[in-house]
Amino acid sequence: MERIGAYRLLTRPGGGAGAVRRAAGPDGRDVAIRLLPPDAAPDIARMRQVLSPYVVDVLDGEPAGPQPYVVARFVPGRPLAETVAEQGPVAGAELRRLAFGLAKALDAIHATGLAHGRLGPETILVVDGAPVVVDFGLDADAAAAGDVRAWAAAVTFAATGTSAEGTQTEGLPADLRPLVAAAAAPDPAARPTAAALVEALSRLDLPAVPSARPSAEPLSPRPAPAPGPHAGEREPATALRARGPAVARGWARLLAAMAVVIAVALAVIAPIAGLLLTLGAVTLLRAAWEPSLPRALGRTLLTVPYAAAATVAVPLGLVAVSAFGGEIDSLSAAAFGAGAGAAVLWTGPGVSAPRRQLERMFLPVVRRPRRLAAAVAVLGGLALLAGVGALALTPSFSPLYGLQGSVEGAMDRLQTAVNRF
């Protein structure tokens, strides 16, 4: 497996300077590694001081040597360029929130003495409608005034879908036009600072300024972005969405957890069919997360030995407990082992992609309160029924009924041998 420093690559190596590689850290955390030219000298320590929910966390890096690189938290978002190309220009309150988030990002970067230097539709990722700025601090000659002009161009692009250098303001809301025009002034000295942009934008109609923090927990506490002046005047139908992506991700995780509980319970009720369905499900979900289906299948197969160990260890443990009194049903013990194996396939060490993809699939549902209520009711009810069934029903090893008899006989003999001691 190819590595860069302590990080295991999850995408193919190569590409040279400027390439971005997804990798896993020593703790299993998903990261993005930006490869830099040999003469680059990024100030990693200062980059790590940039604390904003609208700027990617820089975690590590190598500022010198033949292959400098910067390690940042992996952001599960899409570039602004792709978002606008697919969904069309951003308008209204969404555009104001985007402009505010980008200004907050630049203010946080400039506060450490750094500048971005490359702010644009390709270095702005959109996560749940909020911007997250990446690849900052890589140009040694970048200036804060240049970032402000780039802010104007990015806001104009988001509003119009065209690159107009921030000089054409016809497609912008009236309250944004003077700010964008000032930020795009030809004279750098005449442009406002990022902090001045934040102050001016905070006075606009920003009904819901979301937190752009990706799903992973931050390395250090971060102040929440200040709500707009009308934050308390939202309609009930949009209350959930207004509380930001963090709430939506929490509900998505809950729904994903319910789905996993159902899958594990099915593996207890029908061990063979349940395990096969789990293997297929986690592989397909990985395929939607990983670069290719063969890679997804390979990563699933790497988890199978751990799942097999759990499948064997749980029945043996139950049999060992029976030696201290009582009797364990042989089929039930084997079925609980299958459930443990299924749980490992979903939640074992280093396993996160299937659950994260489930969460991503549920995000469109949780943003609509009625759909969320229906999903919670349905999945919650199914999880309850599946749990009761796993405890009350006799396990079925269909279609391998011969295996069922073999497993039951082996477990009975083992339990008899243990009880003799």
C-alpha positions as CSV (number, residue, x, y, z in Angstrom):
1,M,0.0,0.0,0.0
2,E,1.5,3.4,-1.1
3,R,2.1,5.9,1.7
4,I,3.0,9.5,2.1
5,G,4.7,9.9,5.4
6,A,2.4,8.4,8.0
7,Y,-0.6,8.5,5.7
8,R,-1.9,5.5,3.7
9,L,-3.1,6.5,0.3
10,L,-6.7,5.6,-0.7
11,T,-6.3,6.9,-4.3
12,R,-3.6,6.1,-6.8
13,P,-0.3,7.8,-6.2
14,G,1.3,10.1,-8.8
15,G,0.1,13.2,-10.5
16,G,3.1,15.4,-9.4
17,A,3.0,18.8,-7.8
18,G,-0.5,20.2,-7.3
19,A,-2.2,16.8,-7.1
20,V,-4.6,16.0,-4.3
21,R,-4.6,12.5,-2.8
22,R,-7.2,11.1,-0.4
23,A,-5.6,9.1,2.4
24,A,-6.1,7.6,5.9
25,G,-4.2,8.9,8.9
26,P,-2.7,6.7,11.6
27,D,-6.0,7.0,13.5
28,G,-8.1,6.1,10.5
29,R,-9.2,9.6,9.9
30,D,-9.9,10.6,6.3
31,V,-7.6,13.3,5.1
32,A,-6.7,15.0,1.8
33,I,-3.0,15.5,0.9
34,R,-2.0,18.3,-1.4
35,L,1.4,17.6,-3.1
36,L,3.5,20.8,-3.6
37,P,6.4,21.8,-5.9
38,P,9.9,21.0,-4.5
39,D,10.6,24.7,-3.9
40,A,7.4,25.3,-1.9
41,A,7.7,26.2,1.8
42,P,4.2,26.3,3.4
43,D,4.0,27.6,6.9
44,I,2.3,24.6,8.4
45,A,2.3,25.9,12.0
46,R,0.5,29.1,11.0
47,M,-1.9,27.3,8.7
48,R,-3.0,25.1,11.6
49,Q,-3.8,28.3,13.5
50,V,-6.6,29.2,11.1
51,L,-9.7,28.4,13.0
52,S,-13.0,28.8,11.2
53,P,-15.9,26.6,10.3
54,Y,-15.6,27.9,6.7
55,V,-11.9,26.9,6.3
56,V,-10.6,23.4,6.1
57,D,-8.6,22.2,9.0
58,V,-4.9,21.8,8.3
59,L,-3.6,18.8,10.3
60,D,-0.1,18.2,9.3
61,G,2.4,18.6,6.5
62,E,6.0,18.5,5.3
63,P,7.2,22.0,4.4
64,A,10.6,21.0,2.9
65,G,12.3,18.1,1.3
66,P,11.9,16.7,-2.3
67,Q,8.1,16.4,-2.0
68,P,6.5,19.0,0.3
69,Y,2.9,18.4,1.1
70,V,0.0,19.6,3.2
71,V,-2.4,17.4,5.1
72,A,-5.9,18.7,5.6
73,R,-9.1,17.2,6.9
74,F,-11.1,15.5,4.1
75,V,-14.1,17.7,3.2
76,P,-17.0,15.7,1.7
77,G,-18.2,18.6,-0.6
78,R,-18.2,19.6,-4.2
79,P,-16.4,22.5,-5.8
80,L,-18.5,25.6,-6.3
81,A,-17.9,25.4,-10.0
82,E,-19.6,21.9,-10.2
83,T,-22.4,23.0,-7.9
84,V,-23.3,26.0,-10.1
85,A,-22.9,24.0,-13.3
86,E,-25.3,21.3,-12.0
87,Q,-27.8,23.4,-10.0
88,G,-27.6,26.8,-11.5
89,P,-26.6,30.2,-10.0
90,V,-27.1,30.8,-6.3
91,A,-29.6,33.5,-5.4
92,G,-31.3,35.3,-2.5
93,A,-30.5,34.4,1.1
94,E,-28.3,31.4,-0.1
95,L,-26.1,33.8,-2.0
96,R,-25.8,36.1,1.0
97,R,-24.9,33.2,3.2
98,L,-22.2,32.1,0.7
99,A,-20.8,35.6,0.5
100,F,-20.8,35.9,4.3
101,G,-19.1,32.4,4.8
102,L,-16.4,33.3,2.3
103,A,-15.7,36.6,3.9
104,K,-15.5,34.9,7.3
105,A,-13.0,32.4,5.8
106,L,-10.8,35.1,4.4
107,D,-10.9,37.0,7.7
108,A,-9.8,33.9,9.6
109,I,-6.9,33.3,7.2
110,H,-5.8,36.9,7.1
111,A,-5.9,37.1,10.9
112,T,-2.9,34.7,11.1
113,G,-0.9,36.7,8.6
114,L,-1.5,34.4,5.7
115,A,-3.4,34.9,2.4
116,H,-5.2,32.4,0.2
117,G,-3.9,33.4,-3.2
118,R,-6.1,31.0,-5.1
119,L,-9.6,31.6,-4.0
120,G,-12.0,30.6,-6.7
121,P,-14.8,28.2,-7.7
122,E,-12.4,25.3,-7.6
123,T,-11.0,26.0,-4.1
124,I,-14.4,26.6,-2.6
125,L,-16.2,23.4,-1.6
126,V,-19.9,23.4,-0.9
127,V,-21.1,21.3,2.1
128,D,-24.8,21.3,2.8
129,G,-25.1,24.7,1.1
130,A,-22.3,26.3,3.1
131,P,-18.8,27.1,1.7
132,V,-15.5,25.5,3.0
133,V,-12.3,27.1,1.6
134,V,-9.4,24.8,0.9
135,D,-5.8,25.1,-0.4
136,F,-5.0,28.4,1.3
137,G,-1.6,29.7,2.2
138,L,0.2,28.0,-0.6
139,D,1.4,31.1,-2.6
140,A,4.2,32.9,-0.9
141,D,3.5,36.2,-2.7
142,A,-0.2,36.2,-2.2
143,A,-1.7,39.4,-0.7
144,A,-4.9,40.0,1.4
145,A,-6.1,42.6,-1.1
146,G,-5.9,40.0,-3.9
147,D,-8.1,37.7,-1.9
148,V,-10.7,40.3,-1.5
149,R,-10.9,40.8,-5.2
150,A,-11.1,37.1,-5.6
151,W,-14.0,37.1,-3.1
152,A,-15.9,39.5,-5.4
153,A,-15.2,37.3,-8.4
154,A,-16.4,34.2,-6.6
155,V,-19.6,35.8,-5.4
156,T,-20.3,37.1,-8.9
157,F,-19.6,33.6,-10.3
158,A,-22.0,32.0,-7.8
159,A,-24.7,34.5,-8.7
160,T,-24.3,34.5,-12.5
161,G,-22.5,31.3,-13.4
162,T,-19.9,33.3,-15.3
163,S,-16.4,34.6,-14.5
164,A,-16.7,38.3,-14.5
165,E,-13.8,39.3,-12.1
166,G,-16.4,40.8,-9.8
167,T,-16.9,43.8,-12.1
168,Q,-20.4,43.0,-13.4
169,T,-22.9,43.3,-10.7
170,E,-26.2,43.2,-12.6
171,G,-27.0,39.7,-11.6
172,L,-26.4,40.4,-7.9
173,P,-29.0,41.4,-5.2
174,A,-29.1,45.1,-4.7
175,D,-27.6,44.9,-1.2
176,L,-24.6,43.0,-2.4
177,R,-23.7,45.2,-5.4
178,P,-21.8,48.0,-3.6
179,L,-19.8,45.5,-1.5
180,V,-18.8,43.4,-4.6
181,A,-18.0,46.6,-6.6
182,A,-15.8,47.9,-3.8
183,A,-14.0,44.6,-3.3
184,A,-13.3,44.5,-7.1
185,A,-11.8,48.0,-7.2
186,P,-8.7,48.2,-9.5
187,D,-6.7,49.9,-6.7
188,P,-5.9,47.3,-4.0
189,A,-5.7,50.1,-1.4
190,A,-9.3,51.0,-2.1
191,R,-10.7,47.6,-1.4
192,P,-12.2,46.8,2.0
193,T,-10.6,44.3,4.3
194,A,-12.1,40.8,4.8
195,A,-13.0,41.9,8.4
196,A,-14.9,45.0,6.9
197,L,-16.7,42.7,4.5
198,V,-17.8,40.4,7.4
199,E,-19.1,43.4,9.4
200,A,-21.0,44.8,6.4
201,L,-22.4,41.4,5.4
202,S,-23.6,40.7,9.0
203,R,-26.0,43.7,8.7
204,L,-27.7,42.1,5.7
205,D,-30.7,39.7,5.7
206,L,-29.0,36.5,6.7
207,P,-31.9,34.4,8.1
208,A,-29.7,31.3,8.6
209,V,-25.9,31.3,8.6
210,P,-25.1,27.6,8.8
211,S,-21.9,26.1,10.2
212,A,-19.9,24.6,7.4
213,R,-18.0,22.1,9.6
214,P,-17.8,18.7,8.0
215,S,-19.0,15.6,9.8
216,A,-15.7,14.9,11.6
217,E,-15.2,16.5,15.0
218,P,-12.8,19.5,15.0
219,L,-9.4,19.3,16.5
220,S,-10.1,22.2,18.8
221,P,-13.1,24.1,20.0
222,R,-14.4,26.6,17.4
223,P,-16.7,29.6,17.9
224,A,-20.0,29.2,16.1
225,P,-20.6,31.8,13.3
226,A,-22.8,34.7,14.5
227,P,-26.4,34.4,13.4
228,G,-27.9,37.2,11.3
229,P,-30.2,39.9,12.7
230,H,-33.3,38.0,11.7
231,A,-32.3,34.6,13.0
232,G,-35.3,34.3,15.3
233,E,-37.9,35.1,12.6
234,R,-37.9,31.9,10.6
235,E,-41.0,30.0,9.6
236,P,-41.6,26.7,11.4
237,A,-41.3,24.7,8.1
238,T,-37.6,25.8,7.8
239,A,-36.7,25.6,11.5
240,L,-34.7,22.3,11.1
241,R,-32.8,23.5,8.1
242,A,-32.1,26.9,9.8
243,R,-30.2,25.2,12.7
244,G,-27.5,24.2,10.2
245,P,-25.8,21.2,8.8
246,A,-24.8,19.9,12.3
247,V,-28.4,19.1,13.2
248,A,-29.1,17.5,9.8
249,R,-26.0,15.3,10.1
250,G,-27.1,14.3,13.6
251,W,-30.4,13.1,12.2
252,A,-28.7,11.4,9.3
253,R,-26.4,9.5,11.7
254,L,-29.4,8.4,13.7
255,L,-31.2,7.1,10.6
256,A,-28.0,5.3,9.5
257,A,-27.7,3.7,12.9
258,M,-31.2,2.5,12.7
259,A,-30.5,0.9,9.3
260,V,-27.4,-0.8,10.7
261,V,-29.4,-2.1,13.7
262,I,-31.9,-3.6,11.3
263,A,-29.2,-5.2,9.2
264,V,-27.5,-6.8,12.3
265,A,-30.9,-8.0,13.6
266,L,-31.6,-9.6,10.2
267,A,-28.3,-11.4,10.4
268,V,-29.4,-12.9,13.8
269,I,-32.8,-13.9,12.4
270,A,-31.4,-15.4,9.1
271,P,-27.6,-15.7,9.5
272,I,-26.7,-16.9,6.0
273,A,-29.0,-14.5,4.1
274,G,-28.3,-11.7,6.6
275,L,-24.5,-11.9,6.3
276,L,-24.7,-12.1,2.5
277,L,-27.0,-9.1,2.3
278,T,-24.6,-7.2,4.7
279,L,-21.6,-8.1,2.5
280,G,-23.4,-6.9,-0.6
281,A,-24.7,-3.7,1.1
282,V,-21.4,-2.5,2.5
283,T,-19.6,-3.2,-0.7
284,L,-22.1,-1.2,-2.8
285,L,-22.0,1.6,-0.3
286,R,-18.2,1.6,-0.4
287,A,-18.3,1.6,-4.2
288,A,-20.3,4.9,-4.0
289,W,-17.6,6.3,-1.6
290,E,-14.4,4.7,-3.0
291,P,-12.8,5.4,-6.4
292,S,-13.8,2.0,-7.9
293,L,-15.9,-1.1,-7.3
294,P,-12.8,-3.5,-7.2
295,R,-11.2,-1.3,-4.5
296,A,-14.4,-1.3,-2.6
297,L,-14.7,-5.0,-2.8
298,G,-11.1,-5.4,-1.7
299,R,-11.6,-3.2,1.4
300,T,-14.7,-5.3,2.3
301,L,-12.7,-8.5,1.9
302,L,-10.1,-7.1,4.3
303,T,-12.8,-6.7,6.9
304,V,-14.1,-10.3,6.5
305,P,-11.4,-12.0,8.7
306,Y,-12.4,-9.7,11.6
307,A,-16.1,-10.4,11.0
308,A,-15.3,-14.1,10.9
309,A,-13.4,-14.0,14.2
310,A,-16.4,-12.2,15.8
311,T,-18.8,-14.8,14.3
312,V,-16.8,-17.6,16.0
313,A,-15.9,-15.8,19.2
314,V,-19.4,-14.9,20.3
315,P,-20.9,-18.4,20.2
316,L,-17.8,-19.8,22.0
317,G,-18.1,-17.1,24.6
318,L,-21.8,-17.9,25.2
319,V,-20.9,-21.6,25.5
320,A,-18.2,-20.7,28.0
321,V,-20.7,-18.7,30.1
322,S,-23.1,-21.7,30.1
323,A,-20.4,-23.6,32.1
324,F,-21.2,-21.4,35.1
325,G,-24.9,-22.4,35.0
326,G,-27.8,-22.5,32.6
327,E,-28.0,-23.7,29.1
328,I,-27.5,-21.7,25.9
329,D,-29.6,-22.6,22.8
330,S,-27.1,-23.8,20.2
331,L,-28.8,-22.1,17.2
332,S,-29.3,-18.9,19.0
333,A,-25.6,-18.8,20.0
334,A,-24.6,-19.3,16.4
335,A,-27.1,-16.7,15.2
336,F,-25.8,-14.1,17.7
337,G,-22.3,-14.8,16.3
338,A,-23.6,-14.0,12.8
339,G,-25.1,-10.8,14.2
340,A,-21.7,-9.9,15.7
341,G,-20.0,-10.6,12.3
342,A,-22.5,-8.3,10.6
343,A,-21.9,-5.6,13.1
344,V,-18.1,-5.8,12.5
345,L,-18.7,-5.4,8.7
346,W,-20.6,-2.2,9.5
347,T,-18.7,-0.7,12.4
348,G,-15.4,-2.6,12.8
349,P,-12.0,-0.8,13.2
350,G,-11.3,1.4,10.3
351,V,-14.7,0.8,8.8
352,S,-16.5,4.1,8.1
353,A,-17.2,4.5,4.4
354,P,-20.5,2.4,4.4
355,R,-21.9,4.4,7.3
356,R,-20.9,7.7,5.9
357,Q,-22.4,6.9,2.6
358,L,-25.7,5.9,4.4
359,E,-25.6,9.3,6.2
360,R,-25.1,11.1,2.8
361,M,-28.0,9.2,1.4
362,F,-30.2,10.3,4.3
363,L,-29.3,13.9,4.2
364,P,-31.9,14.9,1.5
365,V,-34.5,13.3,3.7
366,V,-33.6,15.0,7.0
367,R,-33.8,18.4,5.5
368,R,-37.5,18.1,5.1
369,P,-39.3,17.8,8.5
370,R,-42.2,15.7,7.2
371,R,-39.9,13.2,5.4
372,L,-37.7,13.1,8.4
373,A,-40.6,12.3,10.7
374,A,-41.7,9.6,8.3
375,A,-38.2,8.1,8.1
376,V,-37.8,8.0,11.8
377,A,-41.1,6.4,12.3
378,V,-40.5,3.7,9.6
379,L,-36.9,2.9,10.4
380,G,-37.5,3.1,14.2
381,G,-40.5,0.7,13.9
382,L,-38.5,-1.7,11.7
383,A,-35.5,-1.6,14.1
384,L,-37.8,-2.4,17.0
385,L,-39.5,-5.3,15.2
386,A,-36.2,-6.6,14.0
387,G,-34.7,-6.4,17.5
388,V,-37.7,-8.3,19.0
389,G,-37.5,-10.9,16.2
390,A,-33.8,-11.4,16.8
391,L,-34.5,-12.2,20.4
392,A,-37.8,-14.2,20.0
393,L,-37.6,-16.0,16.7
394,T,-35.9,-19.3,16.0
395,P,-33.0,-18.5,13.6
396,S,-33.3,-19.8,10.1
397,F,-30.1,-20.9,8.2
398,S,-32.1,-21.0,4.9
399,P,-31.2,-22.0,2.3
400,L,-28.3,-24.0,3.9
401,Y,-30.5,-26.2,6.1
402,G,-27.7,-28.9,6.1
403,L,-25.4,-26.3,7.6
404,Q,-28.0,-25.5,10.3
405,G,-28.0,-29.1,11.4
406,S,-24.2,-29.3,11.4
407,V,-23.9,-26.1,13.4
408,E,-26.5,-27.1,15.9
409,G,-24.8,-30.5,16.4
410,A,-21.3,-29.0,16.8
411,M,-22.6,-26.4,19.3
412,D,-24.4,-29.1,21.3
413,R,-21.3,-31.3,21.5
414,L,-19.1,-28.3,22.5
415,Q,-21.6,-27.3,25.2
416,T,-21.7,-30.8,26.6
417,A,-17.9,-30.9,26.7
418,V,-17.7,-27.6,28.5
419,N,-20.4,-28.6,31.1
420,R,-18.4,-31.7,32.0
421,F,-15.5,-29.6,33.4
